[in-house]
């Protein structure tokens, strides 16, 4: 089953100008933008940055790999059907992608681009994340309302955890103790205990949470509220909602800068009425301090470890925008495959002498060994 432009068919996006208030938290309006949007240019001088950006091209059935030092496409990896999302392992040496079409988690070598193996997931896998020690991977299964737990060394699924309705984005806490899951057809975040691989709580947060992002110290969890055009945050220690702020239309992915200064929110809108912005929220004041024009359907967000640059996948125009967080402007626009969705950053140097396109050999998985919820 092919997923169409993430929420086009599954979750209607609310783009009205009226926003909800939950748990007594006030939704704050973003400041007006006085300066005109800056036109992206193909290349502007950048501070030295090493690494690669990996982009899941969902409708292109491919993965685009970009050299972060040059902002040029390094190669395109073909053969991942319905590549919805991907994640670099903590050591940067491997990349995990999910195939929504084949219900698989696929492990790739980040240097050789070889497929190390596949693991079956639940139906309609959306996102995949790894624990800080790299020993476990967690996959949200939208159609099954579950999360699959994978033993990385054994390359096998070891648990299936029931969560909320249509689990989508998920992230592991910096200390590796918790996985927070955004349930996109509900009003909750589910909390998973990593040691026991069981759900321990559902936290009420608001309409249609889509993705989550931890502060680097693990004290706050941020999340996009697609049904409220807002960003919210929960105090991890208390499990309480502690605020919301209005962002752009149809927010999807969120990412906190490694220096804990900003939260970036990609505002996708809808295919019929796409949004083209990223909201930059100041962590200290919890206010929108800038709105940056990126591209049609801003969707995925990742930030390099130095907090200098953000990379945004624009799902409706098949590009990635590079934002200089110092000037808060787009400095490069890079072409990708069709419908770029998930995006991740590897700090390892870009490999040399790579073919422009590589056909991946993705083996079939044994679907009989999946653990039951």
NUMIVO-259083 format. One record per residue (C-alpha): x, y, z. Coordinates in steps of 0.2 Angstrom, whole numbers. Layout:
ATOM     x     y     z
ATOM     X     Y     Z
...
This chain:
ATOM     x     y     z
ATOM     0     0     0
ATOM     7    17    -5
ATOM     6    31     6
ATOM     1    47    -3
ATOM    10    63     2
ATOM    10    58    21
ATOM    -7    66    27
ATOM   -16    69    10
ATOM   -27    54    12
ATOM   -26    49    30
ATOM   -27    65    41
ATOM   -36    81    35
ATOM   -25    96    40
ATOM   -34   111    49
ATOM   -28   127    42
ATOM   -40   139    50
ATOM   -35   154    60
ATOM   -43   148    76
ATOM   -33   138    88
ATOM   -37   128   104
ATOM   -32   130   122
ATOM   -28   114   131
ATOM   -24   111   149
ATOM   -25   130   153
ATOM   -10   134   141
ATOM   -12   149   131
ATOM    -8   148   112
ATOM     3   163   108
ATOM     3   172    91
ATOM    19   173    81
ATOM    26   190    77
ATOM    23   197    60
ATOM    37   196    48
ATOM    42   213    42
ATOM    56   209    30
ATOM    52   200    13
ATOM    56   182    10
ATOM    74   179     5
ATOM    76   170   -12
ATOM    86   154   -11
ATOM   102   153   -21
ATOM   110   137   -27
ATOM   126   140   -17
ATOM   132   153    -5
ATOM   148   152     5
ATOM   147   141    21
ATOM   157   138    36
ATOM   166   121    36
ATOM   154   107    39
ATOM   157    88    37
ATOM   144    75    34
ATOM   130    69    23
ATOM   111    72    23
ATOM   100    57    19
ATOM    83    60    12
ATOM    69    47    10
ATOM    60    50    -7
ATOM    44    42    -3
ATOM    36    43   -20
ATOM    52    41   -29
ATOM    56    24   -20
ATOM    73    30   -17
ATOM    85    39    -5
ATOM    95    55    -9
ATOM   112    57    -1
ATOM   119    75    -1
ATOM   136    80     3
ATOM   135    93    17
ATOM   151   101    13
ATOM   146   106    -4
ATOM   127   105    -4
ATOM   127    94   -19
ATOM   119    77   -22
ATOM   131    63   -19
ATOM   121    49   -25
ATOM   103    42   -27
ATOM   100    25   -19
ATOM    85    17   -29
ATOM    75     2   -23
ATOM    67     6    -6
ATOM    48     5   -10
ATOM    38    19    -1
ATOM    54    26     8
ATOM    44    36    21
ATOM    57    40    34
ATOM    75    36    39
ATOM    88    38    53
ATOM   106    38    55
ATOM   113    27    69
ATOM   121    35    84
ATOM   139    31    77
ATOM   135    37    60
ATOM   140    21    52
ATOM   123    14    47
ATOM   107    21    41
ATOM    90    13    44
ATOM    75    17    32
ATOM    57    11    32
ATOM    48     4    17
ATOM    29     9    19
ATOM    26    -2     4
ATOM    34   -18    10
ATOM    33   -15    29
ATOM    51   -17    32
ATOM    65    -9    41
ATOM    81    -8    31
ATOM    99    -7    37
ATOM   111     2    25
ATOM   130     5    27
ATOM   133    23    27
ATOM   150    22    18
ATOM   147     8     5
ATOM   128    10     3
ATOM   126    -9     4
ATOM   111   -17    12
ATOM   115   -26    29
ATOM    98   -33    31
ATOM    80   -31    33
ATOM    67   -33    48
ATOM    48   -35    46
ATOM    38   -21    54
ATOM    20   -19    57
ATOM     8   -11    43
ATOM    12     6    36
ATOM    28     9    46
ATOM    31    28    47
ATOM    47    33    57
ATOM    61    23    64
ATOM    73    29    78
ATOM    88    21    88
ATOM    93    21   106
ATOM   109    31   110
ATOM   119    14   112
ATOM   113     9    95
ATOM   106    -8   102
ATOM    88    -6    98
ATOM    77     2    85
ATOM    59     7    87
ATOM    47     8    72
ATOM    30    17    72
ATOM    16     7    63
ATOM     2    18    58
ATOM   -10     6    52
ATOM    -8    -6    67
ATOM    -7     7    81
ATOM     9    -2    87
ATOM    28     1    89
ATOM    40   -13    83
ATOM    55   -15    93
ATOM    71   -22    84
ATOM    86   -30    91
ATOM   100   -22    80
ATOM   113   -35    83
ATOM   101   -50    80
ATOM    92   -40    66
ATOM    75   -46    72
ATOM    59   -39    80
ATOM    58   -43    98
ATOM    43   -34   104
ATOM    27   -26    97
ATOM    20   -12   108
ATOM     2    -6   107
ATOM     1    13   108
ATOM   -12    26   102
ATOM   -21    29    86
ATOM   -10    30    70
ATOM     7    32    79
ATOM    18    43    68
ATOM    34    52    74
ATOM    44    46    88
ATOM    60    49    97
ATOM    71    42   111
ATOM    76    52   126
ATOM    94    57   127
ATOM    97    46   142
ATOM    90    31   132
ATOM    76    27   145
ATOM    60    33   136
ATOM    53    33   118
ATOM    39    46   115
ATOM    27    43   101
ATOM    15    55    93
ATOM    -2    47    89
ATOM    -7    57    74
ATOM   -26    52    74
ATOM   -28    56    92
ATOM   -24    69   106
ATOM   -10    60   115
ATOM     9    56   116
ATOM    12    38   121
ATOM    27    34   133
ATOM    37    18   131
ATOM    49    12   144
ATOM    64     6   135
ATOM    70    -6   148
ATOM    54   -16   148
ATOM    47   -12   131
ATOM    30    -8   137
ATOM    19     8   136
ATOM    18    17   153
ATOM     8    32   149
ATOM    -3    42   137
ATOM    -1    61   139
ATOM   -15    72   133
ATOM    -8    86   122
ATOM   -20    92   109
ATOM   -26    89    91
ATOM   -16    77    80
ATOM     2    77    87
ATOM    13    72    72
ATOM    31    72    78
ATOM    41    74    94
ATOM    58    81    98
ATOM    68    81   114
ATOM    78    95   121
ATOM    96    90   122
ATOM    96    89   141
ATOM    80    78   140
ATOM    70    89   151
ATOM    57    94   138
ATOM    48    85   124
ATOM    42    96   110
ATOM    28    91    98
ATOM    19    97    83
ATOM     0    99    84
ATOM    -6    97    66
ATOM   -24   100    71
ATOM   -20   116    80
ATOM    -6   124    69
ATOM     4   124    85
ATOM    20   118    94
ATOM    18   111   112
ATOM    29   105   125
ATOM    28    94   140
ATOM    39    93   156
ATOM    46    76   155
ATOM    48    74   174
ATOM    30    78   178
ATOM    22    73   162
ATOM    12    89   161
ATOM     8   100   146
ATOM    17   117   150
ATOM    14   128   135
ATOM     9   130   116
ATOM    14   142   103
ATOM     6   146    86
ATOM    16   141    71
ATOM    12   140    52
ATOM    -1   130    43
ATOM     0   111    45
ATOM    15   108    55
ATOM    24    91    53
ATOM    41    88    59
ATOM    51    97    74
ATOM    69    97    79
ATOM    78   105    93
ATOM    95   113    90
ATOM   109   103    98
ATOM   114   119   108
ATOM    96   120   115
ATOM    93   137   108
ATOM    79   135    95
ATOM    65   123    90
ATOM    62   122    72
ATOM    45   117    65
ATOM    41   113    47
ATOM    24   119    41
ATOM    18   108    27
ATOM     0   114    24
ATOM    -9   103    11
ATOM    -5    98    -6
ATOM   -20   109   -12
ATOM   -14   124    -1
ATOM     4   121     3
ATOM    13   130    16
ATOM    31   136    13
ATOM    39   140    29
ATOM    49   135    44
ATOM    45   142    61
ATOM    60   146    73
ATOM    54   145    91
ATOM    66   152   104
ATOM    67   139   118
ATOM    70   152   133
ATOM    55   163   129
ATOM    44   150   119
ATOM    40   162   106
ATOM    42   162    87
ATOM    57   173    83
ATOM    58   170    64
ATOM    48   163    50
ATOM    59   157    36
ATOM    52   154    18
ATOM    59   137    12
ATOM    49   127    -1
ATOM    32   120    -6
ATOM    26   108     8
ATOM    40   110    21
ATOM    40    93    30
ATOM    56    85    37
ATOM    69    94    48
ATOM    86    90    54
ATOM   100   100    61
ATOM   119    97    60
ATOM   128    94    77
ATOM   136   111    77
ATOM   119   120    76
ATOM   124   130    61
ATOM   113   123    48
ATOM    95   116    46
ATOM    90   105    32
ATOM    72   105    27
ATOM    63    92    15
ATOM    50   101     4
ATOM    38    87     0
ATOM    28    96   -14
ATOM    42   103   -24
ATOM    56    89   -22
ATOM    69    99   -14
ATOM    79   101     2
ATOM    82   119     8
ATOM    97   123    19
ATOM    95   136    32
ATOM   109   146    40
ATOM   103   147    58
ATOM   114   162    61
ATOM   106   173    47
ATOM    90   163    48
ATOM    89   163    29
ATOM    90   149    16
ATOM   107   148     8
ATOM   105   133    -4
ATOM    91   123   -12
ATOM    95   105   -17
ATOM    85    94   -29
ATOM    79    77   -23
ATOM    69    62   -28
ATOM    50    63   -29
ATOM    41    68   -12
ATOM    56    70     0
ATOM    50    65    17
ATOM    61    60    31
ATOM    78    67    33
ATOM    93    63    44
ATOM   112    69    46
ATOM   127    59    47
ATOM   143    68    54
ATOM   155    55    45
ATOM   164    62    29
ATOM   156    60    12
ATOM   162    45     3
ATOM   173    48   -13
ATOM   170    42   -31
ATOM   152    37   -28
ATOM   141    33   -44
ATOM   127    45   -47
ATOM   114    31   -44
ATOM   115    15   -35
ATOM   102     1   -36
ATOM   100    -7   -19
ATOM    97   -25   -17
ATOM    84   -27    -4
ATOM    80   -45     1
ATOM    63   -51     6
ATOM    60   -53    25
ATOM    53   -68    35
ATOM    36   -61    40
ATOM    32   -77    51
ATOM    44   -71    65
ATOM    35   -55    70
ATOM    31   -55    89
ATOM    13   -52    93
ATOM     7   -37   103
